[in-house]
Amino acid sequence: QVQLMESGGGLVQAGGSLRLSCAASTSTFRFRTMGWYRQAPGKQRVLVATISRTGDIVYTDSVKGRFTISRDNAKNTVYLQMTSLKPEDTALYYCKYTNWVNEDYWGQGTQVTVSS
């Protein structure tokens, strides 16, 4: 069983920054793609960014140029640096780990609220 623990969310004014962290309990972290997702109230959970084990990165269009995903394999942790935050970035942010048999594991989420 893999456990994920997100942290770093909070309330910030538009234009501000936050850094999210997600610590994984598995040593196989370094071999897997990690992802950040978000879910706004009344909406579906959507992809924000992913980073592969080799460092290949994908961003959803709405965060390109503002968000940066990174990972520290020595700490089994993935990060999401968010800058120039907008009210529409308000959501519950989750990280996801997928194992070798395509089972998804999610953290409990961390709330990001951006005020206008």
Sequence and secondary structure as in RCSB ss.txt:
>XXXX:A:sequence
QVQLMESGGGLVQAGGSLRLSCAASTSTFRFRTMGWYRQAPGKQRVLVATISRTGDIVYTDSVKGRFTISRDNAK
NTVYLQMTSLKPEDTALYYCKYTNWVNEDYWGQGTQVTVSS
>XXXX:A:secstr
   EEEE  EEEETT  EEEEEEES GGGGGS EEEEEE TTS  EEEEEE TT  EEE GGGTTTEEEEEETTT
TEEEEEE S  GGG EEEEEEEE TT  EEE   EEEEEE 
